[in-house]
Amino acid sequence: MFENRKQPETVTKIRSFLGLAGYYRRFIKDFSKIAKPMTSLTKKNAKFVWGPKCEEGFRELKKLLTTVPVLAQPDVTKPFDVYCDASGQGLGCVLMQEGRVIAYASRQLRKHETNYPTHDLELAAVVHALKIWRHYLLGNTCHIYTDHKSLKYIFTQPELNMRQRRWLELIKDYDLEIHYHPGKANVVADALSRRAHCNVIEKKLTNPYGHASSSNKMYQDLKQRFWWTRMKREIAKYVSECHVCKRVKADHLKPAGMLHPLNIPAWKWEDIHMDFVVGLPRTQKGYDSIWVIIDRFTKSAHFIPVKTSYTAATYAELYIARIVSLHGVPVTITSDRGSVFVSRFWEQLQKSLGTKLIHTSAYHPQTSGQVERVNQILEDMLRACVLTYSTKWDECLPLAEFAYNNGYQKSLEMAPFEARMGG
């Protein structure tokens, strides 16, 4: 239909071609700019002179109309990004979502608009985008990106002319935020620049509780709010070069021998692991160990500061207060053969509660691999916290527990807290 179409020889044929091509203008970037030489021939009293620019625009439109556009379907449950630009010839907009183009929109300037100042032209581009894509943007969160910095402050400007006030009333109908990005060559590359990527990752790494994250875990956490090209690769590179991460993370060797897995748990907090992190510096409150209790089903955990001098009765009180009162009585408890877990008092308590005790083999921590891995994550977090804040480890423990339970787990494909409480 388009590929074999001959050069228009009359104004009527130009209007016919532009009318047909205009139906697909939302799929063509800078449509009005490309079509302008031909559009100028359709004006009243204009001489019909088919020049090189008309031929170039005609061929370009035929090429674009016969090429499959790379466009994405909109998802109204996610925020939209709108990139706007204005020039002395027309207005251009791109509707995007998570870095993928959904639609293009453009139009030439009307005669009176050529007298607008730059500020008003850029604002006109924003208004044009909001009107064109009203059915997408109204009621949804959207981010407007413009290369005119003063538009960021349009809502707080004390003096506005009547035209700006009228447009501002229209803009206030939308849930939007205006952002400034420099440059016009590539709106996506400029708006989501490498420096912005670095700031996002660096902000994550400045949190000491983020240093224990693997690059994949950090990627899963960040992708819920951000997206850019080669995101996963850049995060992996930053994590591999992070000085604090290298200092706090321990090497993890693959366990040798045949795997003898435990039974798969059926429900939340029915099967739990227990272990101790010992050998810690004694705090002012006398704590020198951490009691780690983890649910095998959701991987959610509690980190309880304790003293090695505690008796089995004291641990029983903590267990009732911190675990049973919140999650109920578990079906099984898997632990090593520590003195607390093999004491007669502890065994009698669990027997009366109806809980089965499973003790792992001596010198074989792989049986409790899940809790051992959590112990290592916890130690990495606390080291990073102490290095960053120069504070005591027991003061960091509540936030460490929060950070762990809200961190993405690859095996769950969600955070432990989300698995326990629901999305």
Secondary structure, DSSP 8 states (H G I E B T S, - for coil): --TT-----SHHHHHHHHHHHHTTGGGSTTHHHHHHHHHHTTSTT------HHHHHHHHHHHHHHTS--------TTS-EEEEEEE-SSEEEEEEEETTEEEEEEEEE--GGGGGS-HHHHHHHHHHHHHHHTHHHHTTSEEEEEES-GGGGGGGG-S---HHHHHHHHHHTTSEEEEEE---SS-HHHHHT-HHHHHHHHHHHHHSGGGTT--HHHHHHHHTTT---TTHHHHHHHHHHH-HHHHHH--------S---------STTSEEEEEEE------TT---EEEEEEETTT--EEEEEE-TT--HHHHHHHHIIIIIHHH---SEEEE---TTTTSHHHHHHHHHHT-EEEE--TT-GGGGHHHHHHHHHHHHHHHHHHHHH---HHHHHHHHHHHHHTS-BTTTTB-HHHHHH--
